[in-house]
Amino acid sequence: MSLPQSTTSRRALLSAAALLPLAGGTPAQAAAPGSARDHYARAAKLAGRDPVLKSLVKALTPGVTAPNPKAPEPLRIFDDVAVVSTGFVSVTALLTSGGVILIDALGSPDEARKVIVPQLSSLGVDPSSIKYVVAAHGHADHFGGAQYLADRYGARVMMSPKDWDLLAAEKPQHAPKRDLDIADGRRLTLGDTTISFHHTPGHTPGTVSMIFPARWKGRRHTAMLWGGTNPPAAVADKRVHLASVLAFAARMREAGVEVELNNHGGADYGLARMEELRAGAVANPFVLGRARTQRFMKVMETMMRGRIATDLESGG
């Protein structure tokens, strides 16, 4: 496990924040102009007919209820990446030569025991090889099974300090015992895989998004997983969320990210892409390419600007 590399990420977040509208609506530098309707129309135009981007637009549209689709069968979406899902929320397993890094842990010990453990086993992954459980943020559907996996297999549980603090303050059911902090820019190496963590606050105060390698038919790709999609309620928190989108997009560009993943597969057409892959798609549908992953983040940015404008127009 290497030392944190947070300076670049902090600088990117500060630079991104400088582009946001200031409180009261005065632009700082060159924030995108227009009404909420303008932003939403621009996002729809950016998305075009792309089902992944259209799904994101729908997920971020005000008043839309998060989908709760039928749970898919588990699947290796890459040679070394597996997904286990309840439909509403998904767990992503990075299968390294030194064991498993599990991103998120569903909503309860019961779900960990009845879903994560047997479904990983069905893919030929030994659950006892889980070394780390990473909670992308401090909501119960992401950390609920973490302590079960820690107690049963000795896995270490990781979360950002602010979301550990959130759990300490709120004391939710099934909260794991505080274990490892995720510093901004931290890298974790397990076996042949290194994952980098980047603070992307907004959805929660300590949401974390990740960049890591993913191999498909032996070819290496660079993947990202966005840690928290649904915007927060307060305008100030939406501004933080928007700054995180801008900063992480810059990190993705630097890293050459080609693969987009999400822990809620209904928000990014992820569950449908699983079925395309299961049906024998020639090209892996999770490999969007660098330009399309950047467009994904641009759509998210534009929708977030629309959400902020919606609040300001309604007197929020």
Long-range contacts (C-beta under 8 A, 24 or more apart in sequence): 1-187, 1-188, 1-189, 2-186, 2-187, 2-188, 2-189, 2-194, 3-186, 3-187, 4-183, 4-184, 4-185, 4-186, 4-187, 5-185, 5-186, 5-187, 5-196, 6-183, 6-184, 6-185, 6-186, 7-185, 8-185, 8-251, 9-184, 9-185, 9-198, 9-199, 9-247, 9-251, 10-184, 10-185, 12-246, 12-247, 12-250, 12-251, 13-199, 13-243, 13-244, 13-247, 15-246, 15-247, 15-250, 16-242, 16-243, 16-244, 16-245, 16-246, 16-247, 16-250, 17-239, 17-243, 19-246, 20-239, 20-242, 20-243, 21-239, 21-308, 23-236, 25-312, 31-305, 32-302, 32-305, 34-309, 35-309, 35-313, 36-306, 36-307, 36-309, 36-310, 36-313, 37-306, 38-306, 38-309, 39-302, 39-303, 39-305, 39-306, 39-309, 40-302, 40-303, 40-306, 42-302, 43-299, 43-302, 43-303, 43-306, 46-295, 46-298, 46-299, 46-302, 47-299, 50-292, 50-295, 51-269, 51-272, 52-260, 52-268, 52-269, 52-273, 52-288, 52-292, 52-296, 53-295, 53-296, 53-299, 54-269, 55-266, 55-267, 55-268, 55-269, 56-229, 56-267, 56-268, 56-296, 56-299, 56-300, 56-303, 57-299, 57-303, 59-229, 59-230, 59-264, 59-266, 59-267, 59-268, 60-229, 60-231, 60-300, 60-303, 60-304, 60-306, 60-307, 61-303, 62-307, 62-310, 66-230, 66-264, 66-266, 66-267, 67-266, 67-267, 68-266, 69-266, 69-271, 71-115, 72-265, 72-271, 72-274, 72-275, 73-278, 74-119, 74-120, 74-122, 74-123, 75-123, 75-274, 75-277, 75-278, 76-123, 77-273, 77-274, 77-277, 77-284, 77-286, 78-214, 78-215, 78-216, 78-221, 78-223, 78-259, 78-284, 78-286, 79-214, 79-215, 79-216, 79-217, 79-218, 80-193, 80-213, 80-214, 80-215, 81-214, 81-223, 81-261, 82-120, 82-123, 82-125, 83-265, 83-270, 83-274, 84-115, 84-116, 84-119, 84-120, 85-265, 85-271, 85-274, 86-111, 86-115, 87-265, 87-266, 87-271, 88-141, 88-264, 88-266, 89-141, 89-142, 89-263, 89-264, 90-262, 90-263, 90-264, 90-265, 90-270, 91-116, 91-263, 92-225, 92-261, 92-263, 93-120, 93-125, 93-130, 94-190, 94-193, 94-195, 94-212, 95-125, 96-190, 96-191, 96-192, 96-193, 97-191, 97-192, 97-193, 98-131, 98-190, 98-191, 98-192, 98-193, 99-129, 99-130, 99-131, 99-190, 99-191, 100-125, 100-127, 100-129, 100-130, 100-131, 100-132, 101-131, 101-132, 101-134, 101-188, 101-190, 101-193, 101-195, 102-130, 102-132, 102-133, 102-134, 102-149, 102-155, 103-134, 103-136, 103-210, 103-225, 103-263, 104-133, 104-134, 104-135, 104-136, 104-142, 104-143, 104-263, 105-133, 105-135, 105-142, 105-143, 105-144, 105-145, 105-146, 105-148, 105-149, 106-141, 106-142, 106-144, 106-145, 107-140, 107-141, 107-144, 107-145, 107-174, 108-140, 108-144, 108-145, 108-173, 108-174, 109-144, 109-145, 109-147, 109-148, 109-174, 111-144, 111-145, 112-144, 112-145, 112-146, 112-148, 112-149, 113-145, 113-148, 116-145, 116-149, 127-152, 127-153, 128-153, 129-153, 130-155, 131-155, 131-156, 131-190, 132-156, 132-157, 132-158, 132-180, 132-188, 132-190, 133-157, 133-158, 133-176, 134-158, 134-159, 134-182, 134-195, 134-197, 134-208, 134-210, 135-159, 135-163, 135-176, 136-207, 136-208, 136-209, 136-210, 136-225, 136-227, 136-228, 136-263, 137-163, 137-203, 137-204, 137-206, 137-207, 137-208, 137-227, 137-228, 138-163, 138-164, 138-166, 138-167, 138-204, 138-206, 139-204, 139-228, 140-172, 140-173, 140-174, 140-175, 142-263, 143-167, 143-174, 143-175, 143-176, 144-173, 144-174, 145-174, 146-176, 147-174, 147-175, 147-176, 147-177, 150-176, 150-177, 150-179, 156-180, 158-182, 158-188, 159-206, 159-208, 160-199, 160-206, 160-207, 160-208, 161-206, 162-201, 162-204, 162-205, 162-206, 163-204, 163-205, 163-206, 163-207, 164-206, 165-205, 165-206, 166-204, 166-205, 166-206, 182-208, 196-255, 198-247, 198-248, 198-251, 199-244, 200-226, 200-227, 200-228, 200-244, 200-245, 200-247, 200-248, 201-240, 201-241, 201-244, 202-228, 202-231, 202-232, 202-237, 202-238, 202-240, 202-241, 202-242, 202-243, 202-244, 202-245, 203-227, 203-228, 203-229, 203-230, 203-231, 203-232, 203-241, 204-228, 204-232, 207-244, 209-244, 209-248, 211-251, 211-252, 211-255, 211-257, 214-259, 214-286, 216-284, 216-287, 221-258, 221-259, 221-287, 222-255, 222-256, 222-257, 222-258, 222-259, 223-257, 223-258, 223-259, 223-260, 223-261, 223-286, 224-248, 224-252, 224-255, 224-257, 224-259, 224-260, 224-261, 224-293, 225-261, 225-262, 225-263, 226-260, 226-261, 226-262, 226-263, 226-300, 227-263, 229-262, 229-264, 229-267, 229-268, 229-300, 231-304, 231-307, 235-308, 235-311, 235-312, 235-316, 238-304, 238-307, 238-308, 238-311, 239-308, 241-304, 242-301, 242-304, 242-305, 242-308, 245-297, 245-300, 245-301, 245-304, 246-301, 248-297, 249-294, 249-297, 249-298, 249-301, 252-293, 252-294, 252-297, 253-290, 253-294, 256-290, 257-290, 257-293, 258-287, 258-288, 258-289, 258-290, 258-293, 259-286, 259-287, 259-288, 259-293, 260-286, 260-288, 260-292, 260-293, 260-296, 261-286, 268-296
